[in-house]
Every structure is written in C-alpha cells, then in structure tokens.
Amino acid sequence: MTETITIPKEEYKLLLKCKHIVESDFEVKFSKKFIKSLKESEKAYKKGEFVTVKSSQERRKLFDSL
C-alpha cells in the first residue's frame, strides 16, 4: 500500500495555475506520471485520506522524510 500525502485545496489550485503558466509560457509539459499523482492526491483528499501536521516543524520533518 502506498502512502498518500495531500495538500490544502488552495495550494492545489495554485499548483494548477503554475502548471498552466509553465505549459503556456515555456511549452514545458509535466509528465503524465506527475499529473496522475496530482489527480490521485486530489481523490484521496476528497475521501478524507490525508496527513495532518500541527506545526511547521512537523511539516518540515514530514517533507524531509520523503
């Protein structure tokens, strides 16, 4: 079983905007694998399957462990 890490909806929307900027301005495409992982994260988020961190230290520790 793979672990799923999700981000707040606002950050997800920002990533989608950034994706649009990168694709349109620089014609750089994200890989299908990356897009798939974003969609899977969105599905997990909607199901309520996410990790909650209570401080910036916990968040940093989580990202450092990846």
HTML snippet that shows the backbone in 3Dmol.js (N, CA, C, O; Angstrom):
<script src="https://3Dmol.org/build/3Dmol-min.js"></script>
<div id="view" style="width:600px;height:400px;position:relative"></div>
<script>
const pdb = `
ATOM      1  N   MET A   1       0.843  -1.182   0.000  1.00  0.00           N
ATOM      2  CA  MET A   1       0.000   0.000   0.000  1.00  0.00           C
ATOM      3  C   MET A   1       0.884   1.239   0.000  1.00  0.00           C
ATOM      4  O   MET A   1       1.838   1.325   0.773  1.00  0.00           O
ATOM      5  N   THR A   2       0.575   2.179  -0.848  1.00  0.00           N
ATOM      6  CA  THR A   2       1.357   3.406  -0.910  1.00  0.00           C
ATOM      7  C   THR A   2       0.744   4.454   0.005  1.00  0.00           C
ATOM      8  O   THR A   2      -0.469   4.493   0.210  1.00  0.00           O
ATOM      9  N   GLU A   3       1.609   5.301   0.549  1.00  0.00           N
ATOM     10  CA  GLU A   3       1.130   6.404   1.369  1.00  0.00           C
ATOM     11  C   GLU A   3       0.732   7.549   0.466  1.00  0.00           C
ATOM     12  O   GLU A   3       1.338   7.768  -0.583  1.00  0.00           O
ATOM     13  N   THR A   4      -0.275   8.267   0.872  1.00  0.00           N
ATOM     14  CA  THR A   4      -0.724   9.420   0.112  1.00  0.00           C
ATOM     15  C   THR A   4      -0.583  10.654   0.982  1.00  0.00           C
ATOM     16  O   THR A   4      -1.028  10.683   2.129  1.00  0.00           O
ATOM     17  N   ILE A   5       0.038  11.663   0.419  1.00  0.00           N
ATOM     18  CA  ILE A   5       0.153  12.933   1.120  1.00  0.00           C
ATOM     19  C   ILE A   5      -0.601  13.954   0.307  1.00  0.00           C
ATOM     20  O   ILE A   5      -0.424  14.061  -0.907  1.00  0.00           O
ATOM     21  N   THR A   6      -1.443  14.702   0.990  1.00  0.00           N
ATOM     22  CA  THR A   6      -2.229  15.697   0.289  1.00  0.00           C
ATOM     23  C   THR A   6      -1.874  17.090   0.792  1.00  0.00           C
ATOM     24  O   THR A   6      -1.243  17.259   1.835  1.00  0.00           O
ATOM     25  N   ILE A   7      -2.287  18.047   0.041  1.00  0.00           N
ATOM     26  CA  ILE A   7      -2.043  19.432   0.401  1.00  0.00           C
ATOM     27  C   ILE A   7      -3.375  20.156   0.469  1.00  0.00           C
ATOM     28  O   ILE A   7      -4.365  19.662  -0.070  1.00  0.00           O
ATOM     29  N   PRO A   8      -3.426  21.306   1.112  1.00  0.00           N
ATOM     30  CA  PRO A   8      -4.685  22.049   1.159  1.00  0.00           C
ATOM     31  C   PRO A   8      -5.186  22.393  -0.238  1.00  0.00           C
ATOM     32  O   PRO A   8      -4.404  22.554  -1.174  1.00  0.00           O
ATOM     33  N   LYS A   9      -6.489  22.500  -0.355  1.00  0.00           N
ATOM     34  CA  LYS A   9      -7.127  22.768  -1.635  1.00  0.00           C
ATOM     35  C   LYS A   9      -6.584  24.048  -2.281  1.00  0.00           C
ATOM     36  O   LYS A   9      -6.406  24.097  -3.498  1.00  0.00           O
ATOM     37  N   GLU A  10      -6.321  25.074  -1.481  1.00  0.00           N
ATOM     38  CA  GLU A  10      -5.819  26.339  -2.022  1.00  0.00           C
ATOM     39  C   GLU A  10      -4.443  26.139  -2.665  1.00  0.00           C
ATOM     40  O   GLU A  10      -4.167  26.698  -3.727  1.00  0.00           O
ATOM     41  N   GLU A  11      -3.585  25.348  -2.027  1.00  0.00           N
ATOM     42  CA  GLU A  11      -2.267  25.082  -2.603  1.00  0.00           C
ATOM     43  C   GLU A  11      -2.392  24.266  -3.882  1.00  0.00           C
ATOM     44  O   GLU A  11      -1.642  24.482  -4.834  1.00  0.00           O
ATOM     45  N   TYR A  12      -3.330  23.335  -3.909  1.00  0.00           N
ATOM     46  CA  TYR A  12      -3.558  22.541  -5.113  1.00  0.00           C
ATOM     47  C   TYR A  12      -3.984  23.445  -6.274  1.00  0.00           C
ATOM     48  O   TYR A  12      -3.504  23.289  -7.397  1.00  0.00           O
ATOM     49  N   LYS A  13      -4.882  24.385  -5.996  1.00  0.00           N
ATOM     50  CA  LYS A  13      -5.318  25.317  -7.034  1.00  0.00           C
ATOM     51  C   LYS A  13      -4.141  26.156  -7.537  1.00  0.00           C
ATOM     52  O   LYS A  13      -4.029  26.427  -8.732  1.00  0.00           O
ATOM     53  N   LEU A  14      -3.274  26.560  -6.620  1.00  0.00           N
ATOM     54  CA  LEU A  14      -2.096  27.326  -7.006  1.00  0.00           C
ATOM     55  C   LEU A  14      -1.190  26.490  -7.915  1.00  0.00           C
ATOM     56  O   LEU A  14      -0.661  27.003  -8.901  1.00  0.00           O
ATOM     57  N   LEU A  15      -1.009  25.213  -7.591  1.00  0.00           N
ATOM     58  CA  LEU A  15      -0.189  24.342  -8.435  1.00  0.00           C
ATOM     59  C   LEU A  15      -0.775  24.226  -9.840  1.00  0.00           C
ATOM     60  O   LEU A  15      -0.040  24.220 -10.827  1.00  0.00           O
ATOM     61  N   LEU A  16      -2.092  24.135  -9.924  1.00  0.00           N
ATOM     62  CA  LEU A  16      -2.722  24.054 -11.243  1.00  0.00           C
ATOM     63  C   LEU A  16      -2.486  25.331 -12.042  1.00  0.00           C
ATOM     64  O   LEU A  16      -2.252  25.278 -13.250  1.00  0.00           O
ATOM     65  N   LYS A  17      -2.547  26.486 -11.366  1.00  0.00           N
ATOM     66  CA  LYS A  17      -2.263  27.745 -12.044  1.00  0.00           C
ATOM     67  C   LYS A  17      -0.818  27.791 -12.507  1.00  0.00           C
ATOM     68  O   LYS A  17      -0.529  28.234 -13.619  1.00  0.00           O
ATOM     69  N   CYS A  18       0.094  27.329 -11.649  1.00  0.00           N
ATOM     70  CA  CYS A  18       1.513  27.298 -12.019  1.00  0.00           C
ATOM     71  C   CYS A  18       1.725  26.376 -13.208  1.00  0.00           C
ATOM     72  O   CYS A  18       2.497  26.694 -14.112  1.00  0.00           O
ATOM     73  N   LYS A  19       1.044  25.237 -13.212  1.00  0.00           N
ATOM     74  CA  LYS A  19       1.142  24.298 -14.334  1.00  0.00           C
ATOM     75  C   LYS A  19       0.725  24.986 -15.625  1.00  0.00           C
ATOM     76  O   LYS A  19       1.385  24.845 -16.654  1.00  0.00           O
ATOM     77  N   HIS A  20      -0.363  25.724 -15.567  1.00  0.00           N
ATOM     78  CA  HIS A  20      -0.845  26.435 -16.752  1.00  0.00           C
ATOM     79  C   HIS A  20       0.192  27.450 -17.233  1.00  0.00           C
ATOM     80  O   HIS A  20       0.452  27.550 -18.432  1.00  0.00           O
ATOM     81  N   ILE A  21       0.775  28.192 -16.316  1.00  0.00           N
ATOM     82  CA  ILE A  21       1.787  29.196 -16.673  1.00  0.00           C
ATOM     83  C   ILE A  21       2.988  28.535 -17.329  1.00  0.00           C
ATOM     84  O   ILE A  21       3.470  28.991 -18.366  1.00  0.00           O
ATOM     85  N   VAL A  22       3.463  27.466 -16.724  1.00  0.00           N
ATOM     86  CA  VAL A  22       4.642  26.775 -17.265  1.00  0.00           C
ATOM     87  C   VAL A  22       4.351  26.214 -18.642  1.00  0.00           C
ATOM     88  O   VAL A  22       5.162  26.351 -19.558  1.00  0.00           O
ATOM     89  N   GLU A  23       3.208  25.587 -18.791  1.00  0.00           N
ATOM     90  CA  GLU A  23       2.878  24.975 -20.080  1.00  0.00           C
ATOM     91  C   GLU A  23       2.671  26.022 -21.168  1.00  0.00           C
ATOM     92  O   GLU A  23       3.107  25.826 -22.303  1.00  0.00           O
ATOM     93  N   SER A  24       2.019  27.118 -20.841  1.00  0.00           N
ATOM     94  CA  SER A  24       1.719  28.087 -21.885  1.00  0.00           C
ATOM     95  C   SER A  24       2.905  28.989 -22.212  1.00  0.00           C
ATOM     96  O   SER A  24       3.140  29.289 -23.382  1.00  0.00           O
ATOM     97  N   ASP A  25       3.647  29.420 -21.214  1.00  0.00           N
ATOM     98  CA  ASP A  25       4.751  30.352 -21.456  1.00  0.00           C
ATOM     99  C   ASP A  25       6.016  29.670 -21.965  1.00  0.00           C
ATOM    100  O   ASP A  25       6.730  30.225 -22.799  1.00  0.00           O
ATOM    101  N   PHE A  26       6.288  28.494 -21.475  1.00  0.00           N
ATOM    102  CA  PHE A  26       7.552  27.845 -21.794  1.00  0.00           C
ATOM    103  C   PHE A  26       7.395  26.551 -22.585  1.00  0.00           C
ATOM    104  O   PHE A  26       8.381  25.926 -22.978  1.00  0.00           O
ATOM    105  N   GLU A  27       6.158  26.163 -22.809  1.00  0.00           N
ATOM    106  CA  GLU A  27       5.866  24.930 -23.530  1.00  0.00           C
ATOM    107  C   GLU A  27       6.532  23.710 -22.906  1.00  0.00           C
ATOM    108  O   GLU A  27       6.908  22.768 -23.604  1.00  0.00           O
ATOM    109  N   VAL A  28       6.670  23.739 -21.601  1.00  0.00           N
ATOM    110  CA  VAL A  28       7.211  22.606 -20.869  1.00  0.00           C
ATOM    111  C   VAL A  28       6.021  21.836 -20.300  1.00  0.00           C
ATOM    112  O   VAL A  28       5.181  22.405 -19.603  1.00  0.00           O
ATOM    113  N   LYS A  29       5.958  20.578 -20.594  1.00  0.00           N
ATOM    114  CA  LYS A  29       4.837  19.762 -20.136  1.00  0.00           C
ATOM    115  C   LYS A  29       5.259  18.932 -18.934  1.00  0.00           C
ATOM    116  O   LYS A  29       6.373  18.410 -18.877  1.00  0.00           O
ATOM    117  N   PHE A  30       4.339  18.820 -17.966  1.00  0.00           N
ATOM    118  CA  PHE A  30       4.580  17.922 -16.854  1.00  0.00           C
ATOM    119  C   PHE A  30       4.370  16.500 -17.349  1.00  0.00           C
ATOM    120  O   PHE A  30       3.591  16.254 -18.269  1.00  0.00           O
ATOM    121  N   SER A  31       5.073  15.577 -16.728  1.00  0.00           N
ATOM    122  CA  SER A  31       4.936  14.185 -17.141  1.00  0.00           C
ATOM    123  C   SER A  31       3.549  13.663 -16.783  1.00  0.00           C
ATOM    124  O   SER A  31       2.894  14.166 -15.870  1.00  0.00           O
ATOM    125  N   LYS A  32       3.126  12.665 -17.506  1.00  0.00           N
ATOM    126  CA  LYS A  32       1.832  12.046 -17.224  1.00  0.00           C
ATOM    127  C   LYS A  32       1.831  11.440 -15.827  1.00  0.00           C
ATOM    128  O   LYS A  32       0.808  11.435 -15.143  1.00  0.00           O
ATOM    129  N   LYS A  33       2.973  10.934 -15.413  1.00  0.00           N
ATOM    130  CA  LYS A  33       3.091  10.339 -14.079  1.00  0.00           C
ATOM    131  C   LYS A  33       2.838  11.392 -12.995  1.00  0.00           C
ATOM    132  O   LYS A  33       2.149  11.116 -12.013  1.00  0.00           O
ATOM    133  N   PHE A  34       3.390  12.591 -13.169  1.00  0.00           N
ATOM    134  CA  PHE A  34       3.194  13.665 -12.203  1.00  0.00           C
ATOM    135  C   PHE A  34       1.731  14.097 -12.157  1.00  0.00           C
ATOM    136  O   PHE A  34       1.169  14.277 -11.077  1.00  0.00           O
ATOM    137  N   ILE A  35       1.121  14.261 -13.314  1.00  0.00           N
ATOM    138  CA  ILE A  35      -0.287  14.651 -13.374  1.00  0.00           C
ATOM    139  C   ILE A  35      -1.159  13.583 -12.714  1.00  0.00           C
ATOM    140  O   ILE A  35      -2.109  13.901 -11.998  1.00  0.00           O
ATOM    141  N   LYS A  36      -0.829  12.327 -12.960  1.00  0.00           N
ATOM    142  CA  LYS A  36      -1.584  11.229 -12.358  1.00  0.00           C
ATOM    143  C   LYS A  36      -1.473  11.276 -10.841  1.00  0.00           C
ATOM    144  O   LYS A  36      -2.461  11.062 -10.138  1.00  0.00           O
ATOM    145  N   SER A  37      -0.269  11.557 -10.330  1.00  0.00           N
ATOM    146  CA  SER A  37      -0.094  11.611  -8.876  1.00  0.00           C
ATOM    147  C   SER A  37      -0.877  12.779  -8.274  1.00  0.00           C
ATOM    148  O   SER A  37      -1.397  12.663  -7.164  1.00  0.00           O
ATOM    149  N   LEU A  38      -0.967  13.895  -8.989  1.00  0.00           N
ATOM    150  CA  LEU A  38      -1.784  15.019  -8.508  1.00  0.00           C
ATOM    151  C   LEU A  38      -3.253  14.630  -8.444  1.00  0.00           C
ATOM    152  O   LEU A  38      -3.947  14.943  -7.476  1.00  0.00           O
ATOM    153  N   LYS A  39      -3.719  13.948  -9.477  1.00  0.00           N
ATOM    154  CA  LYS A  39      -5.127  13.539  -9.507  1.00  0.00           C
ATOM    155  C   LYS A  39      -5.422  12.532  -8.400  1.00  0.00           C
ATOM    156  O   LYS A  39      -6.483  12.584  -7.778  1.00  0.00           O
ATOM    157  N   GLU A  40      -4.489  11.619  -8.153  1.00  0.00           N
ATOM    158  CA  GLU A  40      -4.667  10.647  -7.078  1.00  0.00           C
ATOM    159  C   GLU A  40      -4.690  11.343  -5.725  1.00  0.00           C
ATOM    160  O   GLU A  40      -5.458  10.966  -4.841  1.00  0.00           O
ATOM    161  N   SER A  41      -3.848  12.356  -5.565  1.00  0.00           N
ATOM    162  CA  SER A  41      -3.840  13.117  -4.316  1.00  0.00           C
ATOM    163  C   SER A  41      -5.160  13.847  -4.113  1.00  0.00           C
ATOM    164  O   SER A  41      -5.684  13.910  -3.001  1.00  0.00           O
ATOM    165  N   GLU A  42      -5.686  14.394  -5.194  1.00  0.00           N
ATOM    166  CA  GLU A  42      -6.965  15.091  -5.106  1.00  0.00           C
ATOM    167  C   GLU A  42      -8.072  14.121  -4.685  1.00  0.00           C
ATOM    168  O   GLU A  42      -8.906  14.461  -3.846  1.00  0.00           O
ATOM    169  N   LYS A  43      -8.084  12.920  -5.263  1.00  0.00           N
ATOM    170  CA  LYS A  43      -9.093  11.925  -4.909  1.00  0.00           C
ATOM    171  C   LYS A  43      -8.972  11.537  -3.443  1.00  0.00           C
ATOM    172  O   LYS A  43      -9.979  11.427  -2.744  1.00  0.00           O
ATOM    173  N   ALA A  44      -7.751  11.331  -2.975  1.00  0.00           N
ATOM    174  CA  ALA A  44      -7.531  10.966  -1.575  1.00  0.00           C
ATOM    175  C   ALA A  44      -7.980  12.091  -0.656  1.00  0.00           C
ATOM    176  O   ALA A  44      -8.575  11.843   0.393  1.00  0.00           O
ATOM    177  N   TYR A  45      -7.695  13.322  -1.047  1.00  0.00           N
ATOM    178  CA  TYR A  45      -8.111  14.474  -0.250  1.00  0.00           C
ATOM    179  C   TYR A  45      -9.628  14.521  -0.114  1.00  0.00           C
ATOM    180  O   TYR A  45     -10.161  14.750   0.972  1.00  0.00           O
ATOM    181  N   LYS A  46     -10.315  14.300  -1.232  1.00  0.00           N
ATOM    182  CA  LYS A  46     -11.779  14.332  -1.211  1.00  0.00           C
ATOM    183  C   LYS A  46     -12.353  13.207  -0.355  1.00  0.00           C
ATOM    184  O   LYS A  46     -13.440  13.351   0.205  1.00  0.00           O
ATOM    185  N   LYS A  47     -11.634  12.086  -0.246  1.00  0.00           N
ATOM    186  CA  LYS A  47     -12.070  10.960   0.590  1.00  0.00           C
ATOM    187  C   LYS A  47     -11.756  11.203   2.066  1.00  0.00           C
ATOM    188  O   LYS A  47     -12.254  10.490   2.937  1.00  0.00           O
ATOM    189  N   GLY A  48     -10.928  12.212   2.340  1.00  0.00           N
ATOM    190  CA  GLY A  48     -10.542  12.479   3.721  1.00  0.00           C
ATOM    191  C   GLY A  48      -9.299  11.721   4.148  1.00  0.00           C
ATOM    192  O   GLY A  48      -9.000  11.636   5.339  1.00  0.00           O
ATOM    193  N   GLU A  49      -8.575  11.171   3.188  1.00  0.00           N
ATOM    194  CA  GLU A  49      -7.348  10.424   3.476  1.00  0.00           C
ATOM    195  C   GLU A  49      -6.162  11.370   3.362  1.00  0.00           C
ATOM    196  O   GLU A  49      -5.594  11.539   2.283  1.00  0.00           O
ATOM    197  N   PHE A  50      -5.797  11.979   4.469  1.00  0.00           N
ATOM    198  CA  PHE A  50      -4.676  12.903   4.426  1.00  0.00           C
ATOM    199  C   PHE A  50      -3.941  12.918   5.758  1.00  0.00           C
ATOM    200  O   PHE A  50      -4.445  12.431   6.770  1.00  0.00           O
ATOM    201  N   VAL A  51      -2.760  13.476   5.739  1.00  0.00           N
ATOM    202  CA  VAL A  51      -1.921  13.587   6.921  1.00  0.00           C
ATOM    203  C   VAL A  51      -2.090  14.993   7.478  1.00  0.00           C
ATOM    204  O   VAL A  51      -2.059  15.970   6.730  1.00  0.00           O
ATOM    205  N   THR A  52      -2.265  15.092   8.777  1.00  0.00           N
ATOM    206  CA  THR A  52      -2.398  16.396   9.403  1.00  0.00           C
ATOM    207  C   THR A  52      -1.149  16.683  10.215  1.00  0.00           C
ATOM    208  O   THR A  52      -0.709  15.851  11.008  1.00  0.00           O
ATOM    209  N   VAL A  53      -0.592  17.842  10.018  1.00  0.00           N
ATOM    210  CA  VAL A  53       0.549  18.283  10.824  1.00  0.00           C
ATOM    211  C   VAL A  53       0.114  19.521  11.593  1.00  0.00           C
ATOM    212  O   VAL A  53      -0.684  20.320  11.102  1.00  0.00           O
ATOM    213  N   LYS A  54       0.648  19.675  12.809  1.00  0.00           N
ATOM    214  CA  LYS A  54       0.195  20.749  13.686  1.00  0.00           C
ATOM    215  C   LYS A  54       1.160  21.910  13.772  1.00  0.00           C
ATOM    216  O   LYS A  54       0.826  22.952  14.337  1.00  0.00           O
ATOM    217  N   SER A  55       2.347  21.750  13.223  1.00  0.00           N
ATOM    218  CA  SER A  55       3.318  22.836  13.295  1.00  0.00           C
ATOM    219  C   SER A  55       4.223  22.807  12.071  1.00  0.00           C
ATOM    220  O   SER A  55       4.265  21.824  11.331  1.00  0.00           O
ATOM    221  N   SER A  56       4.937  23.894  11.875  1.00  0.00           N
ATOM    222  CA  SER A  56       5.859  23.940  10.740  1.00  0.00           C
ATOM    223  C   SER A  56       6.998  22.945  10.937  1.00  0.00           C
ATOM    224  O   SER A  56       7.543  22.431   9.960  1.00  0.00           O
ATOM    225  N   GLN A  57       7.364  22.666  12.183  1.00  0.00           N
ATOM    226  CA  GLN A  57       8.414  21.670  12.445  1.00  0.00           C
ATOM    227  C   GLN A  57       7.953  20.285  12.009  1.00  0.00           C
ATOM    228  O   GLN A  57       8.717  19.538  11.397  1.00  0.00           O
ATOM    229  N   GLU A  58       6.711  19.943  12.321  1.00  0.00           N
ATOM    230  CA  GLU A  58       6.175  18.646  11.889  1.00  0.00           C
ATOM    231  C   GLU A  58       6.136  18.568  10.365  1.00  0.00           C
ATOM    232  O   GLU A  58       6.471  17.538   9.782  1.00  0.00           O
ATOM    233  N   ARG A  59       5.727  19.657   9.728  1.00  0.00           N
ATOM    234  CA  ARG A  59       5.670  19.684   8.262  1.00  0.00           C
ATOM    235  C   ARG A  59       7.064  19.492   7.671  1.00  0.00           C
ATOM    236  O   ARG A  59       7.238  18.711   6.735  1.00  0.00           O
ATOM    237  N   ARG A  60       8.054  20.197   8.210  1.00  0.00           N
ATOM    238  CA  ARG A  60       9.425  20.080   7.719  1.00  0.00           C
ATOM    239  C   ARG A  60       9.925  18.646   7.905  1.00  0.00           C
ATOM    240  O   ARG A  60      10.555  18.086   7.008  1.00  0.00           O
ATOM    241  N   LYS A  61       9.645  18.055   9.062  1.00  0.00           N
ATOM    242  CA  LYS A  61      10.074  16.677   9.331  1.00  0.00           C
ATOM    243  C   LYS A  61       9.428  15.713   8.320  1.00  0.00           C
ATOM    244  O   LYS A  61      10.077  14.796   7.817  1.00  0.00           O
ATOM    245  N   LEU A  62       8.146  15.939   8.038  1.00  0.00           N
ATOM    246  CA  LEU A  62       7.441  15.095   7.069  1.00  0.00           C
ATOM    247  C   LEU A  62       8.072  15.200   5.683  1.00  0.00           C
ATOM    248  O   LEU A  62       8.336  14.180   5.047  1.00  0.00           O
ATOM    249  N   PHE A  63       8.316  16.416   5.213  1.00  0.00           N
ATOM    250  CA  PHE A  63       8.901  16.587   3.879  1.00  0.00           C
ATOM    251  C   PHE A  63      10.339  16.081   3.822  1.00  0.00           C
ATOM    252  O   PHE A  63      10.766  15.555   2.795  1.00  0.00           O
ATOM    253  N   ASP A  64      11.078  16.231   4.891  1.00  0.00           N
ATOM    254  CA  ASP A  64      12.455  15.725   4.923  1.00  0.00           C
ATOM    255  C   ASP A  64      12.492  14.199   4.869  1.00  0.00           C
ATOM    256  O   ASP A  64      13.463  13.612   4.391  1.00  0.00           O
ATOM    257  N   SER A  65      11.441  13.569   5.358  1.00  0.00           N
ATOM    258  CA  SER A  65      11.411  12.100   5.371  1.00  0.00           C
ATOM    259  C   SER A  65      11.055  11.512   3.996  1.00  0.00           C
ATOM    260  O   SER A  65      11.218  10.313   3.773  1.00  0.00           O
ATOM    261  N   LEU A  66      10.578  12.343   3.094  1.00  0.00           N
ATOM    262  CA  LEU A  66      10.173  11.839   1.767  1.00  0.00           C
ATOM    263  C   LEU A  66      11.347  11.572   0.870  1.00  0.00           C
ATOM    264  O   LEU A  66      11.169  11.148  -0.271  1.00  0.00           O
TER     265      LEU A  66
END
`;
const viewer = $3Dmol.createViewer("view");
viewer.addModel(pdb, "pdb");
viewer.setStyle({}, {cartoon: {color: "spectrum"}});
viewer.zoomTo();
viewer.render();
</script>
